[in-house]
Amino acid sequence: MFDNTTDEAAHQLRHLGDILDPGTRRTLFELGIGPGWTVTDIGAGAGTLTTWLADQVAPGGGHVTAVDLDPRHITASSTVTVRAGDIRDMELEGSQQAIVARLVLMHLPEREQVLTQVVQALAPGGVLVVADWDCTWRDMIRASPSPRATALIERFQDALLSFGESRGADMGWAKRAPEAMLRAGLVDVDSRIESRSWRGGTGICLLHRSNSIQREAQLLDAGMTREELTELRQVLMDPELMLSGYLMHTTVGRRPTTA
């Protein structure tokens, strides 16, 4: 749905890290991540989570593998291996204590097949963290500077999500992740759903602005005008605007320790 090679990609990936990293870190802390763990970060993006993971596991000789279609924004090191490729066609090394797939499976039509493959790479007792947005939840506007601003945001959302669906994304997949993970043989499956609000010029508003730049051509094809996109970007920087992020479903499951 997005392209790491564009000029805007670095901004978009940074905004995603700012929005998502705190929640993912909390989840991994609760799971007990620590020195010596072997972890794979699928869809590593800007590598902000990868870097944090490496700091957590490195003291005990742990290691992190970062996987991305285009990992140009991720830095390899003695504790980080970077793998470029499509997770649908990639075999992961086994015996991973943790695998994180954030904003990945919702974009893949073969998501359940990939899920099954990923589970096989977990060590007995290893944990899988799947985090995806439920983009079917659209009650995001907490405060708007004007009815016009509200209409622009809604129109942008309609066009962007329609484009995602045309590329194989399932905007409601996150709600079905627990059931899919149970079918894949994981135990102790649990899902947490959260969101928070952001003022214009921060967080999710900056991400939407960046998305509107990255996919301007597709938004124009969907019927938005350049003038509307310029106005939308101004609205997204307006401190009178308050938006909630999409509902983030973080679902955790553990590979059984015995067959």
N, C-alpha and C positions, 0 to 999 in steps of 0.2 A: 504493500500500500504506500510505502515511502521509500526513499532512495538515499542511502548514505553518501552518494557521490555528489549530491547537489551542494551549492554554496550554503544553503540554509540548514543543511542537515546537522552540522555541529551545534547550532543553536537549539534545534529541536531536541536532540539527544540530551543536551545539558538540562533543558527544561524537564524532560522526562525523569532524569536522575533526581533533580531537586524535588519533584512531586512524589516519586515512588520509592526512593531509597530508604527513607526513614521507616516506612511500614515493613519493607522487606527485611531490613536489619532487625527490627523487633521480632519478627517471626523467627528468624534464624537464631537469635539469642535465646528465644524460648525453646528452640529445638536443641540447644546445647552446643552450637558450633564452637569449635575451639582448636587449639594446637594439634597438628597432625592430621586433620581431616583432609580428604581428597574430595574436591568439589568441582562440578561443571556448571558454568553459567551460560545458558543457551539464549541466544539473542542478546548478546552482551552490550550492544549499542556503543555508548561512549566509554564503557569500561569503568564507570564510577563504582558500580557494585563489585565488579571483578577486583578492583584495587582494594576495596574494603575487605572482601573475602580473603585476599592474600594476606592482609595484615592480621586477620584472625587466626589463620591456620598455619602460617609460616613458622612460628617459634618451635613447633614440634615436628618440623619437616614436612608439613602439609603442602598441598599444591592445588592450584586452580587452573582449569582449562576453560578458556573463553571461546565460545563458538558464535560466529556471525557470518551472514552472507558476504558482507563486506566489512572486515574488522579494521579498517584504516584508522579508526579513532582509538584503538586499544593498543597499549604498549606491552610487549612481552618482557619478561624478566626471568630471573632464576626460579621464581615461584609461580610464574604465570606462563602458560603455553597458549598461544593464540592459533586457533584453527579456522581457516576460511572455508566456507562451504554451506550447503543446504542440509539442514538437519534431517530432511526427508531421505537423503541419500547417504547419510553419514553413520558409521558405526562408532559408538562411544566406547571408550575403554571401560571395562567392568570394575566392580568393587568401589564404586563411588559412595562416599558417606552421605553426600547430598548433591542433588541436581536441582537447579533453579531454572524454570522456563517462564519468563515474564513477558507478557504481550507478544507471545509467539503462537500458541496453539489456536487462538481465535482467528489468526490470519491464514491457517493452513486447512484446505479442504480435507487433507489426509490426517487430521489431528488425532484421531483415535488410534490409527496405525502407528503414528509417531509416538504417542503415549505408551503404547505397548513396547516399542523398541527401547524407549528411554528407561522404562521400569527394569528391563533386563540388565541395564548397566549399573543398577544399584547393588551395593553390597547387602547381604542379609542385615536387616535392621536399618538400612539406609533410608533417607527421607527424600521425597520429591515435593517440591514447592511449585505449584502452578498458579500464576497470578495473571488474571485477565480482567479487562473492564467489561461490565454489562452496559453496552451502549444502547440497549433498548429502553433503558431508564432515562427519561428526558426532562424530568422535573428539576432542572439545574439552575434556573434563574432565581436567585434569592432577592436581588434588588437590581433594578434597571434604571438608567438615566432617562429613558423615554420609551414609548410604545414602538417608535421607529427602531431603536436599538434592539429591543426584544425581537422584532420581526426579522432583522438582519441576522441575528444570532441563530434563530430557528431555521432560517433559509440556508444558512451556511451549514448547519448540522445536517439538514436533509440532504444537501448535495454531497457533503463529505462522506457520510455514512453510506449513501447509495453507491458512491464510487468504490468504497471498501468492499461492499457486497459484490460488486461486479468483478472484483479481483479475488473472490473466493472467501472473504472474511465472513464469519458468523458472529454477528453483533450480540447474540444472546448465549453464546457457547458457555460463558463463565458460569451460568446457572446450572448447567448440566455436568460440569467438571467433577463434582463429587461422585455422581453415579458412574461416570466413565472410569474414574480412578478405582472405584470398588470393582468394576468389571475387569480391570487390568490386574487384579489380584492384590492390591494394596490394602493394608489394614490401618486402623486408627485414623481413618479419614475424617478430616474436620475442615470446615470452611468458615472464614471470617469475611464479613462484608463491611466495607468502610468507605467513607468519603469525607471531604472537608470543603469549606468554602474559601474562595480566593477573591481578593479585590482586583479590579482592573489594573493591569501592569504587573501582576504577580502570578506565579504558579500556573494554574490551568488556563488562565487568560493569555499568558505569554505563549503557552503551547498551542492554543487555538490560532493565535496570530501567526505563529511559525508554520503551522499546518496550512494556513491560507496562502502563505507565500510558496511553500513547497509544491502545493497542488493547485496553483492558480489556473493553469491551463485546463485542468479537469473541472474546476469550479466555473470557469467561463463557458465550457462546453455544456454545463448543467443549466446555464441560463443566467448566472450572475454577471453583472457588468464590472468593468474595472473601477468605475466610480463607487459602486456598492462595496467592492472589496476594500477600497481605500477607506471608506466610511466605517466599515466593519473593524478594520485594524485600529482606527481611532477610538472606537467604542471599547475595544478590548484593552485599551490603555487608560480608560476613564476610571478614576477611583470611585465614582458613584456606582459603578457596576460591581455586583457580587455574584459569582458563579460557583456552584458546587461542581466538583469533578464527577465524572462517571462513577458509578458504584464499582469499586474494586473488590473482586472476589479472590481471596487468597486461600487456596485449598491445599492442604498438606496430607500426605499419605506416607505410610512406612512399608517397606518390603518386609514380609514376614522373616523371622530369624530361622524358621524351620519350614521345610517343604510341607 
